[in-house]
């Protein structure tokens, strides 16, 4: 292989590595989003397990704004099941819904980990291939 061909091959490997590194960063961002969703499910599960009628608590209005209020009827909860669709559930069904959501999050994590491992393996292979090309060129 002549020097021009080696240079082209190294450039091609570098471009492929760059694409894989950007994809790995995207997967890392998705993993962080899943970790945040998992933490929210855990926090909500704990809150549901500690529900008590006539208890004074703080209710989030969003964007860090809270209002103090008293829980009156905790037997009926409104659960966002997706697409901003609210469904009335009792605490047991809401907990089951959260458990299913946690399972989905865990499956998503597993898929992301597999993808990250595959990218890592390919990046290692690219590194080895590039080192072999450079090693041949130096001799």
C-alpha positions in Angstrom: 0.0 0.0 0.0 1.5 3.3 -1.0 1.6 6.5 1.2 -1.4 8.1 -0.5 -3.5 5.0 -0.1 -2.5 4.8 3.6 -3.4 8.5 4.1 -6.8 7.9 2.5 -7.4 4.9 4.7 -6.4 6.7 7.9 -8.7 9.7 6.9 -11.5 7.2 6.3 -10.9 5.6 9.7 -10.7 9.0 11.4 -14.0 10.0 9.9 -15.7 6.8 10.9 -14.3 7.1 14.5 -15.7 10.7 14.6 -19.2 9.5 13.6 -19.0 6.7 16.3 -17.8 9.1 19.0 -20.7 11.5 18.2 -23.2 8.6 18.3 -21.7 7.5 21.7 -22.2 11.0 23.1 -25.9 10.8 21.9 -26.3 7.5 23.6 -24.7 8.9 26.8 -27.2 11.8 26.7 -30.1 9.3 26.3 -28.7 7.3 29.2 -28.7 10.4 31.4 -32.3 11.1 30.5 -33.2 7.5 31.5 -31.4 7.9 34.8 -33.4 11.1 35.5 -36.7 9.4 34.6 -35.7 6.4 36.8 -35.0 8.8 39.7 -38.4 10.5 39.2 -40.2 7.1 39.2 -38.4 6.2 42.5 -39.3 9.5 44.1 -43.0 9.2 42.9 -43.2 5.6 44.1 -42.0 6.7 47.6 -44.4 9.6 47.6 -47.3 7.3 46.7 -46.4 4.8 49.4 -46.5 7.7 52.0 -49.8 9.2 50.9 -52.1 10.1 53.8 -55.5 11.9 53.7 -55.8 15.3 55.4 -52.0 15.7 55.4 -50.7 19.1 54.7 -48.0 19.1 52.0 -46.4 21.1 49.2 -47.7 20.7 45.7 -45.5 21.6 42.8 -47.0 24.0 40.2 -43.9 23.6 38.1 -40.7 25.7 37.5 -39.8 25.5 41.1 -43.0 27.0 42.4 -45.0 25.3 45.2 -48.2 25.8 47.0 -49.1 24.5 50.4 -52.2 22.4 50.5 -54.1 19.6 52.1 -54.7 16.2 50.5 -58.4 15.5 50.6 -59.1 12.6 48.4 -56.2 10.3 47.8 -58.2 7.3 46.6 -58.4 8.8 43.1 -55.2 9.8 41.4 -54.8 11.3 38.0 -51.9 9.6 36.1 -50.4 10.9 32.9 -50.2 7.8 30.8 -48.6 9.6 27.8 -49.4 12.3 25.3 -50.7 14.4 28.3 -53.6 11.9 28.7 -54.7 11.7 32.3 -56.3 8.5 33.6 -57.9 8.1 37.0 -56.3 5.3 39.1 -56.2 4.2 42.7 -52.8 4.1 44.4 -52.3 0.4 43.7 -52.9 0.8 39.9 -50.7 3.9 39.9 -47.9 1.9 41.6 -48.3 -0.9 39.1 -48.1 1.7 36.3 -44.8 3.1 37.8 -43.4 -0.4 38.1 -44.1 -1.0 34.4 -42.5 2.4 33.6 -39.4 1.4 35.5 -39.3 -1.9 33.6 -39.4 0.1 30.3 -36.6 2.4 31.6 -34.5 -0.6 32.5 -35.0 -2.2 29.0 -34.0 1.1 27.4 -30.9 1.2 29.6 -30.0 -2.3 28.5 -30.4 -1.5 24.8 -28.3 1.7 25.3 -25.6 -0.3 27.0 -25.5 -2.8 24.2 -25.2 0.0 21.7 -22.5 1.8 23.7 -20.5 -1.5 23.9 -20.8 -2.1 20.2 -19.5 1.4 19.5 -16.7 1.0 22.0 -15.7 -2.3 20.3 -15.7 -0.7 16.8 -13.7 2.3 18.1 -11.1 -0.1 19.5 -10.9 -1.9 16.2 -10.5 1.3 14.3 -7.6 2.3 16.7 -5.9 -1.0 16.1 -6.3 -0.8 12.4 -5.0 2.8 12.3 -2.0 1.8 14.5 -1.2 -1.1 12.1 -1.3 1.3 9.1 1.0 3.8 10.9 3.3 1.0 12.0 3.6 -0.3 8.4 4.3 3.2 7.2 7.1 3.7 9.7 9.0 0.6 8.7 
